[in-house]
């Protein structure tokens, strides 16, 4: 049934920023409505390099405030969701002729100390002729630095923020498009359309957040009917996934001769994720895809460092996203700031519209706090900031000792394959026991759609995490799409359609 009534805050956009704001605001006592026209994390927020990081290269552009904030957030986020965020060591080979060794060392010294690092280990030097990290690299690379950042399951981070918001009382509506938003004095009236059946309905809210990502300008111009922000720069970033390149769990950061950098990151056990590109984008963000030119660029950039170059047939998957960056006038896309900028439209006595430009997945939590700080005058009853020390759903597990925790779970479910149980623990954290409640044998999981994806898990994702299609499950709630064939994906989609019904909604 369509929701009715008045909300304190309406949020357009179910990416990381929108869901982060919704969670924070609901936890402060506001009544929140969030509308996402597709699936949660359906665009930019599922197309990142999957890193929680300070952004080492941003030091070159003197973005010390951004780097410091992001470095602080690394360990805050690690503590909040250690099942989907975990430490990752990065190997930075020294490339003679590019950034000098002392300059890199200075940058890493700042990187180690700007953010008050407490949990993650510091930088160290490597001899690539002796360290296993040198295996597979061109032997001309003889030394490297190794430093810390973190990995994140980006789309799951979005979903868990939405899940937490919903459990605190927020109204999260996916496949719901905002058709129009008009001021009525001190309130906004939003007309929304359910994309499943075309039904339209209205809500009213005291404040409106535009977290539309690459559609941020379209929402202002076409939905709200105001002049769109002029300082938005759409930048495309593409990635490729290849067969696993290295026999260890460390990532690499490679310097390119064009001044850019490229990551090669362990991915889903059997693969390596390579990215990203930076190029200005025009067109429909919904149709963005990695081009052949970008694929060749990434293959070439990594091959520069490898003993055996990568061929095109090694690519198993590619994806791309569009970042709505703040246009700071940088001449090159890779030099444009990744900092967030909040613009507010609030004629005297009228309901505020706050639009979010830029930002990194790493700083989404602080961005949400900044949004609510800007709107504090609208909500004098709003409670204080709270998310810094709060766990996300599933996150009530040890920050260190994940393997030992998995072993304790495995002792109770010894009949499940170890690889499957590890994946479930990574995806759901302590909520794996909610998913497996009552399961006493593999048969209790129901139908296996492929690669260990069971009927029970699919039901959980539909009930708890807004999944409605095979793509939702295979490419955003997991990355099992890398292992599924077309026939398996079609069978999963048919099953989900058969059980979904015409008006399925996630439990609040």
C-alpha positions in Angstrom: 0.0 0.0 0.0 1.3 3.5 -0.9 2.4 5.5 2.1 0.5 8.6 3.2 1.2 11.4 5.6 3.8 13.9 6.4 7.5 13.3 6.9 10.3 15.4 8.3 12.7 14.6 5.5 12.3 13.2 2.0 15.4 11.8 0.2 15.6 11.2 -3.5 18.2 8.6 -4.4 19.1 5.3 -3.0 22.8 5.3 -3.4 25.4 5.5 -0.6 24.8 9.2 0.1 21.0 9.0 0.1 20.9 5.8 2.3 23.5 7.2 4.6 21.5 10.4 5.1 18.3 8.5 5.6 19.9 6.2 8.3 21.5 9.1 10.2 18.3 11.3 10.1 16.0 8.5 11.2 18.3 7.6 14.0 18.1 11.2 15.2 14.4 11.0 15.6 13.3 12.4 12.2 10.6 10.6 10.2 12.3 9.8 6.8 11.0 8.8 3.4 13.5 7.6 0.7 12.6 7.1 -3.0 14.9 5.2 -5.3 13.8 4.9 -9.0 15.5 1.6 -9.5 17.4 -0.8 -7.1 19.5 0.4 -4.2 23.0 1.1 -5.3 21.8 0.6 -8.9 24.2 3.1 -10.4 27.4 4.8 -9.2 27.4 3.2 -5.7 27.9 -0.3 -7.1 30.5 0.7 -9.7 33.3 1.8 -7.4 36.8 0.3 -7.0 35.5 -1.2 -3.8 37.9 0.6 -1.6 37.6 2.5 1.7 40.7 4.6 1.4 42.1 8.0 2.1 43.1 8.6 -1.5 46.9 8.6 -1.7 47.0 10.4 -5.0 44.8 13.3 -3.7 47.8 14.5 -1.7 49.4 15.6 -5.0 46.5 18.0 -5.4 46.9 19.3 -1.8 43.5 18.0 -0.7 44.7 17.5 2.8 41.3 18.0 4.5 39.6 15.4 2.3 42.4 12.9 2.8 42.5 13.4 6.5 38.7 13.0 6.8 38.8 9.9 4.6 41.7 8.4 6.6 39.8 8.9 9.9 36.7 7.3 8.4 38.6 4.2 7.3 38.8 2.8 10.8 35.3 4.2 11.8 33.8 2.2 8.9 35.9 -0.8 9.5 34.6 -1.0 13.1 31.0 -0.5 11.9 30.9 -3.4 9.4 33.9 -5.8 9.6 32.0 -8.4 7.6 31.9 -6.3 4.4 34.9 -4.1 5.2 38.3 -5.5 5.9 42.0 -4.4 5.9 43.9 -4.7 2.6 47.6 -4.1 2.0 48.6 -2.3 -1.1 52.0 -2.8 -2.9 53.3 0.3 -4.7 56.2 -0.6 -7.0 58.7 2.1 -7.6 58.8 3.1 -11.3 62.0 4.9 -12.2 61.3 8.0 -14.2 57.9 8.7 -12.5 57.4 9.9 -9.0 60.8 9.9 -7.2 61.3 7.4 -4.3 61.7 10.2 -1.6 58.5 11.9 -2.7 56.5 8.7 -2.5 58.0 8.0 0.9 57.0 11.5 2.1 53.5 11.0 0.8 53.1 7.7 2.6 54.5 9.2 5.8 51.7 11.8 5.7 49.2 9.0 4.8 50.2 7.1 7.8 49.9 10.0 10.2 47.2 12.4 8.9 44.3 10.3 10.0 45.4 9.1 13.5 45.7 5.5 12.3 45.3 3.0 15.2 44.3 -0.4 13.9 45.8 -0.6 10.4 49.5 -1.5 10.1 51.9 1.2 8.9 53.9 1.5 5.6 56.9 -0.6 5.1 59.5 -1.1 2.3 59.7 -4.2 0.2 62.4 -5.9 -1.8 60.5 -7.3 -4.7 63.3 -9.7 -5.6 62.7 -11.5 -2.2 59.1 -10.7 -1.2 56.3 -12.9 -2.8 54.7 -9.6 -4.0 57.4 -9.5 -6.7 56.3 -12.8 -8.2 54.6 -12.2 -11.5 56.0 -8.6 -11.9 58.5 -7.5 -14.5 61.9 -8.1 -12.8 63.0 -4.5 -13.5 60.8 -3.5 -10.6 63.1 -4.2 -7.7 61.6 -2.3 -4.7 58.2 -1.1 -3.5 56.3 0.3 -0.6 53.4 -1.5 1.1 50.7 0.5 2.9 47.2 0.0 4.3 43.7 0.8 3.2 40.5 -1.2 3.3 38.2 -3.2 1.0 34.4 -2.8 0.9 31.5 -4.6 -0.6 30.2 -1.3 -1.9 26.6 -2.2 -2.9 26.1 -4.1 0.3 27.2 -1.1 2.3 24.4 0.8 0.7 21.8 -1.9 1.4 22.9 -2.2 5.0 22.5 1.5 5.6 19.0 1.3 4.1 18.3 -1.8 6.2 19.3 0.0 9.4 17.3 3.1 8.4 14.2 0.9 7.8 14.5 -0.9 11.1 14.6 2.4 12.9 11.4 3.4 11.1 12.4 5.0 7.8 10.1 4.4 4.8 12.5 3.0 2.0 10.8 2.7 -1.3 12.7 1.2 -4.3 11.4 1.2 -7.9 9.7 4.5 -6.9 10.4 7.6 -9.0 9.8 11.1 -7.9 7.8 12.7 -10.7 7.6 16.2 -9.2 8.4 18.1 -6.1 6.7 21.5 -5.4 6.9 23.8 -2.4 3.7 24.5 -0.4 4.9 27.1 2.1 7.1 25.4 4.6 6.5 21.9 3.1 7.4 20.0 0.0 4.7 18.0 -1.8 6.2 15.1 -3.7 4.4 13.1 -6.4 5.8 9.6 -6.7 5.2 6.8 -9.2 5.6 3.1 -8.4 7.7 1.8 -11.4 6.1 -1.7 -11.0 2.5 -0.7 -11.6 2.4 3.0 -12.5 0.4 4.0 -9.4 1.0 7.5 -8.3 0.7 9.1 -4.8 1.8 12.1 -2.9 3.7 12.7 0.3 4.7 15.9 2.1 7.9 16.6 3.9 9.5 19.5 5.7 12.9 19.1 3.9 14.1 17.5 0.6 17.5 15.9 0.0 18.6 15.5 -3.6 21.0 12.6 -3.5 20.4 11.7 -7.2 24.1 11.1 -8.0 24.6 11.6 -11.7 21.0 12.7 -12.0 21.4 15.5 -9.4 21.0 18.3 -12.0 18.0 16.6 -13.7 16.2 16.3 -10.4 16.7 20.1 -9.7 15.6 21.1 -13.2 13.0 18.6 -14.2 11.5 17.4 -10.9 11.8 20.5 -8.8 11.6 23.1 -11.6 14.5 25.2 -10.4 17.8 26.2 -12.1 20.1 23.2 -12.0 23.5 23.5 -10.3 26.1 24.7 -12.7 29.1 23.2 -10.9 28.5 19.5 -11.7 31.1 17.6 -13.7 30.2 14.1 -14.7 33.2 11.8 -14.8 33.1 8.2 -16.0 35.2 5.5 -14.3 35.5 2.0 -15.8 36.8 -1.3 -14.4 37.6 -4.7 -15.8 37.7 -8.1 -14.0 40.2 -10.7 -15.2 41.3 -14.1 -14.0 43.2 -14.0 -10.8 46.7 -12.5 -11.3 48.5 -13.1 -8.0 48.7 -16.0 -5.5 48.3 -13.7 -2.4 45.7 -11.4 -1.0 47.6 -8.1 -1.4 46.5 -5.4 -3.9 48.7 -3.3 -6.2 48.7 0.4 -7.0 50.5 1.1 -10.3 51.7 4.5 -11.5 51.0 5.1 -15.1 53.1 7.2 -17.5 50.2 9.6 -18.1 50.2 10.6 -14.4 47.2 8.5 -13.4 47.2 5.4 -11.2 45.6 2.0 -11.6 44.6 -0.6 -9.0 44.8 -4.3 -9.2 42.8 -5.8 -6.4 42.0 -9.4 -5.3 38.3 -10.0 -6.2 35.8 -12.7 -5.3 38.6 -15.2 -4.6 39.2 -16.2 -8.3 39.6 -12.9 -10.0 41.4 -9.5 -10.0 39.6 -6.2 -10.3 41.5 -3.6 -12.3 40.5 0.1 -12.5 39.8 2.9 -12.8 39.6 5.3 -15.7 38.7 9.0 -15.5 37.1 10.7 -18.4 34.4 13.4 -18.8 31.0 12.0 -19.6 28.0 13.2 -21.5 24.8 11.2 -22.1 22.5 9.0 -20.1 24.2 7.6 -16.9 21.8 4.7 -17.1 23.5 3.4 -20.2 27.2 3.9 -19.2 29.5 1.0 -20.0 33.2 0.4 -20.2 34.5 1.1 -23.8 37.0 -0.9 -25.7 39.4 2.0 -25.5 39.2 2.0 -21.8 39.6 -1.8 -21.6 42.7 -1.6 -23.7 44.0 1.3 -21.5 43.6 -0.7 -18.3 45.1 -3.9 -19.8 48.1 -1.8 -21.0 48.5 0.0 -17.7 48.7 -3.2 -15.7 50.8 -5.1 -18.3 53.5 -2.4 -18.0 54.2 -4.0 -14.6 53.7 -7.7 -15.3 56.2 -10.2 -16.4 53.6 -11.5 -18.9 51.2 -8.9 -20.5 47.5 -9.3 -20.2 45.5 -10.2 -23.3 42.0 -9.1 -24.1 40.6 -12.7 -23.7 41.5 -12.6 -20.0 38.6 -10.1 -19.3 35.7 -11.8 -17.7 33.5 -8.7 -17.0 33.6 -4.9 -17.1 31.5 -2.2 -15.5 31.4 1.6 -15.4 29.9 4.3 -13.3 29.4 8.1 -13.5 30.6 10.2 -10.6 28.8 13.6 -10.1 31.8 15.6 -9.1 31.9 19.2 -8.1 33.4 21.1 -11.0 36.4 23.0 -9.5 37.7 24.0 -12.9 40.4 21.3 -13.1 41.7 20.8 -16.6 41.7 17.0 -16.4 39.0 14.7 -15.1 41.4 12.8 -12.8 42.3 16.1 -11.2 38.8 17.2 -10.3 38.1 17.2 -6.6 36.5 14.2 -4.9 35.4 16.3 -2.0 31.7 16.7 -1.4 29.8 20.0 -1.8 26.4 20.7 -0.4 24.2 23.3 -2.1 21.0 24.6 -0.4 18.0 26.4 -1.9 15.9 27.9 0.9 14.0 31.1 0.1 12.9 32.8 3.3 10.2 30.8 5.0 10.2 28.0 2.5 11.1 24.4 2.8 14.8 23.7 2.1 16.2 21.7 -0.9 19.7 20.4 -0.3 21.6 18.9 -3.2 24.7 16.7 -2.8 27.6 17.1 -5.3 30.7 14.9 -5.3 31.8 12.8 -2.4 33.6 9.4 -2.0 32.1 6.2 -0.6 34.7 6.5 2.2 33.3 9.7 3.5 29.5 9.0 3.1 28.9 8.9 6.9 30.6 12.3 7.5 28.7 13.7 4.5 25.4 12.6 6.1 26.4 14.3 9.3 27.3 17.5 7.3 23.9 17.4 5.6 22.0 17.3 8.9 24.2 20.0 10.4 23.2 22.2 7.5 19.5 21.5 8.3 19.7 21.7 12.1 17.7 25.0 12.1 14.8 23.2 10.4 14.7 20.4 13.0 15.3 21.8 16.4 14.1 18.6 18.0 16.7 16.5 16.1 18.9 14.4 18.3 22.7 14.5 18.3 25.0 12.7 15.8 25.2 9.0 16.6 26.6 6.9 13.7 30.3 7.2 14.6 30.2 4.4 17.2 27.2 2.4 15.7 27.4 -1.0 14.0 25.6 -1.6 10.7 23.4 -4.7 10.5 25.5 -7.8 10.7 28.4 -5.9 12.1 28.4 -7.2 15.6 31.4 -9.4 15.1 35.1 -9.0 15.9 36.9 -6.3 14.0 40.0 -8.6 14.2 39.7 -12.4 14.2 37.2 -12.8 11.4 38.5 -16.3 10.6 38.1 -17.5 14.2 34.6 -16.1 14.2 33.7 -18.0 11.0 35.2 -21.2 12.6 32.7 -20.7 15.5 29.8 -20.5 13.1 31.1 -23.4 11.1 31.1 -25.6 14.2 27.3 -25.2 14.4 26.8 -25.7 10.6 29.4 -28.3 9.8 27.1 -29.8 7.2 27.5 -26.7 5.0 30.4 -26.5 2.5 33.2 -24.3 4.0 33.4 -22.0 0.9 29.6 -21.4 1.0 29.6 -20.6 4.7 32.5 -18.2 4.4 30.7 -16.3 1.7 27.5 -16.1 3.8 29.5 -14.9 6.8 31.1 -12.2 4.7 27.8 -11.1 3.2 25.6 -11.2 6.3 27.9 -11.0 9.3 26.1 -12.0 12.5 22.8 -12.0 10.6 23.9 -15.3 9.0 22.2 -17.0 11.9 19.0 -15.2 11.0 19.3 -16.5 7.5 20.2 -20.0 8.6 17.7 -20.2 11.5 16.2 -23.7 11.6 18.6 -25.1 9.0 19.8 -28.6 10.0 20.9 -29.9 6.6 21.8 -28.7 3.1 18.4 -29.8 2.0 16.8 -27.2 4.3 18.3 -24.4 2.1 16.0 -25.4 -0.8 16.8 -25.2 -4.4 20.3 -24.4 -5.5 20.2 -21.9 -8.3 24.0 -22.2 -8.9 27.2 -21.5 -7.1 25.6 -22.1 -3.8 22.9 -19.5 -4.1 20.0 -21.2 -2.4 16.2 -20.7 -2.4 16.5 -19.7 1.3 19.1 -17.0 0.6 17.0 -15.6 -2.2 14.0 -15.4 0.0 16.0 -13.6 2.7 17.3 -11.1 0.1 13.7 -10.4 -1.1 12.3 -10.1 2.4 15.1 -8.2 4.1 17.1 -6.4 1.3 14.7 -5.2 -1.4 15.9 -7.6 -4.0 13.3 -8.1 -6.8 15.3 -9.3 -9.8 18.1 -11.7 -10.6 20.4 -8.7 -11.4 19.7 -7.3 -7.9 20.9 -10.6 -6.4 23.7 -11.5 -8.7 25.3 -8.1 -9.3 24.5 -6.0 -6.2 23.6 -8.1 -3.2 26.5 -10.4 -4.4 28.8 -10.8 -7.3 27.7 -14.3 -8.1 26.9 -13.1 -11.6 30.6 -13.8 -12.4 29.8 -17.5 -11.9 26.3 -17.8 -13.3 25.4 -18.8 -16.8 22.6 -17.1 -18.8 20.3 -20.1 -18.2 20.9 -20.1 -14.5 20.3 -16.3 -14.2 17.1 -16.7 -16.3 15.8 -19.5 -14.0 16.6 -17.4 -10.9 14.7 -14.4 -12.4 11.7 -16.6 -13.2 11.6 -17.9 -9.7 11.8 -14.4 -8.2 9.0 -13.2 -10.4 6.8 -16.2 -9.4 7.2 -15.5 -5.7 7.3 -11.8 -5.7 3.7 -11.0 -6.4 2.4 -7.7 -7.8 3.1 -5.5 -4.8 5.9 -7.1 -2.8 7.6 -4.9 -0.2 10.4 -5.4 2.1 9.6 -5.7 5.8 10.3 -2.5 7.7 
